[in-house]
Amino acid sequence: MRYRTLDKNWQFNRVYGRGKSYVHPHCVLYVAKNRLGYTRIGLTATKKVGHAVQRNRARRVMRAALSEHLAQNIGGYDIILVARGQTPRLKSTQLSKTLGKLFAKAGLPDMAAPAPGPETAPQ
């Protein structure tokens, strides 16, 4: 899956300032609507996470977990995932479960969420 990225500092600052944040011990999700009609993604890992190898691993794990949840056409959102101290020690499947919960809190469409089944009528 390919998506567009947030690559300018002012784009990140806009999401941090105007967007909503959803916090979990594994990562932080920032979400803001944009008027572009497509989704842009930003992944960050600060030096608090660890040295360069750990920061790169954190971004790699977040990218893998995000690919399971982010559909190609969810509309115009800017999404930032911020790594926390535990992120480099996680497997992408563990972080994927966390992202599922954060996407549900944020009200974002989740590609990995189970489709609602047909409701059974009382008989």
PEMONOR-V571499 format. One record per residue. RES is the residue in one small letter. SS is DSSP state (alpha for helix, beta for strand, coil for the rest). PHI is phi in degrees with one decimal (* if undefined). PSI is psi in whole degrees, 0 to 359 (999 if undefined). Layout:
BEGIN
res=RES ss=SS phi=PHI psi=PSI
res=RES ss=SS phi=PHI psi=PSI
END
This chain:
BEGIN
res=m ss=coil phi=* psi=131
res=r ss=coil phi=-110.8 psi=142
res=y ss=coil phi=-141.3 psi=167
res=r ss=beta phi=-86.3 psi=155
res=t ss=beta phi=-114.0 psi=154
res=l ss=coil phi=-83.7 psi=123
res=d ss=coil phi=-129.2 psi=356
res=k ss=coil phi=-108.6 psi=145
res=n ss=alpha phi=-60.1 psi=321
res=w ss=alpha phi=-66.7 psi=331
res=q ss=alpha phi=-68.0 psi=317
res=f ss=alpha phi=-62.9 psi=315
res=n ss=alpha phi=-62.1 psi=325
res=r ss=alpha phi=-64.2 psi=316
res=v ss=alpha phi=-67.5 psi=317
res=y ss=alpha phi=-61.5 psi=321
res=g ss=alpha phi=-78.6 psi=316
res=r ss=alpha phi=-99.8 psi=340
res=g ss=coil phi=-83.4 psi=174
res=k ss=beta phi=-102.6 psi=148
res=s ss=beta phi=-114.9 psi=147
res=y ss=beta phi=-131.4 psi=119
res=v ss=beta phi=-106.6 psi=140
res=h ss=coil phi=-144.1 psi=152
res=p ss=coil phi=-58.7 psi=339
res=h ss=coil phi=-86.7 psi=325
res=c ss=beta phi=-164.9 psi=170
res=v ss=beta phi=-120.6 psi=135
res=l ss=beta phi=-112.7 psi=125
res=y ss=beta phi=-111.4 psi=133
res=v ss=beta phi=-134.0 psi=133
res=a ss=beta phi=-141.1 psi=143
res=k ss=beta phi=-73.7 psi=147
res=n ss=coil phi=-126.7 psi=168
res=r ss=coil phi=-101.5 psi=17
res=l ss=coil phi=-86.3 psi=337
res=g ss=coil phi=87.6 psi=359
res=y ss=coil phi=-137.4 psi=162
res=t ss=coil phi=-95.0 psi=139
res=r ss=beta phi=-119.7 psi=144
res=i ss=beta phi=-121.1 psi=142
res=g ss=beta phi=-132.9 psi=133
res=l ss=beta phi=-118.1 psi=128
res=t ss=beta phi=-131.6 psi=147
res=a ss=coil phi=-143.1 psi=116
res=t ss=coil phi=-83.9 psi=175
res=k ss=coil phi=-68.5 psi=346
res=k ss=coil phi=-65.5 psi=334
res=v ss=coil phi=-68.4 psi=323
res=g ss=coil phi=149.5 psi=194
res=h ss=coil phi=-75.0 psi=181
res=a ss=alpha phi=-57.8 psi=321
res=v ss=alpha phi=-63.1 psi=317
res=q ss=alpha phi=-69.4 psi=321
res=r ss=alpha phi=-64.3 psi=318
res=n ss=alpha phi=-64.8 psi=320
res=r ss=alpha phi=-64.3 psi=319
res=a ss=alpha phi=-60.2 psi=315
res=r ss=alpha phi=-65.2 psi=321
res=r ss=alpha phi=-64.6 psi=317
res=v ss=alpha phi=-66.1 psi=318
res=m ss=alpha phi=-63.9 psi=319
res=r ss=alpha phi=-63.0 psi=318
res=a ss=alpha phi=-66.8 psi=317
res=a ss=alpha phi=-67.6 psi=323
res=l ss=alpha phi=-66.9 psi=326
res=s ss=alpha phi=-64.8 psi=336
res=e ss=alpha phi=-75.3 psi=333
res=h ss=alpha phi=-104.3 psi=334
res=l ss=coil phi=-91.6 psi=114
res=a ss=coil phi=-78.1 psi=161
res=q ss=coil phi=-65.7 psi=325
res=n ss=coil phi=-127.6 psi=66
res=i ss=coil phi=-92.8 psi=0
res=g ss=coil phi=107.1 psi=196
res=g ss=coil phi=-95.2 psi=93
res=y ss=beta phi=-128.8 psi=149
res=d ss=beta phi=-109.0 psi=124
res=i ss=beta phi=-122.9 psi=130
res=i ss=beta phi=-122.5 psi=131
res=l ss=beta phi=-110.0 psi=126
res=v ss=beta phi=-111.1 psi=125
res=a ss=beta phi=-72.5 psi=149
res=r ss=coil phi=-117.8 psi=182
res=g ss=coil phi=-59.2 psi=328
res=q ss=coil phi=-83.1 psi=342
res=t ss=alpha phi=-56.0 psi=315
res=p ss=alpha phi=-67.5 psi=342
res=r ss=alpha phi=-90.8 psi=0
res=l ss=coil phi=-93.6 psi=156
res=k ss=coil phi=-86.5 psi=158
res=s ss=alpha phi=-64.8 psi=332
res=t ss=alpha phi=-68.5 psi=324
res=q ss=alpha phi=-67.6 psi=316
res=l ss=alpha phi=-69.2 psi=332
res=s ss=alpha phi=-63.5 psi=320
res=k ss=alpha phi=-63.5 psi=319
res=t ss=alpha phi=-62.4 psi=315
res=l ss=alpha phi=-62.9 psi=324
res=g ss=alpha phi=-58.8 psi=317
res=k ss=alpha phi=-67.8 psi=318
res=l ss=alpha phi=-67.3 psi=321
res=f ss=alpha phi=-62.8 psi=321
res=a ss=alpha phi=-65.3 psi=318
res=k ss=alpha phi=-61.5 psi=319
res=a ss=alpha phi=-77.9 psi=347
res=g ss=coil phi=78.2 psi=21
res=l ss=coil phi=-83.9 psi=146
res=p ss=coil phi=-66.3 psi=134
res=d ss=coil phi=-116.2 psi=119
res=m ss=coil phi=-68.5 psi=330
res=a ss=coil phi=-87.4 psi=350
res=a ss=coil phi=-68.5 psi=141
res=p ss=coil phi=-66.0 psi=139
res=a ss=coil phi=-67.8 psi=140
res=p ss=coil phi=-64.1 psi=128
res=g ss=coil phi=-77.9 psi=166
res=p ss=coil phi=-66.7 psi=136
res=e ss=coil phi=-77.7 psi=137
res=t ss=coil phi=-88.4 psi=132
res=a ss=coil phi=-81.8 psi=140
res=p ss=coil phi=-65.9 psi=140
res=q ss=coil phi=-114.6 psi=999
END
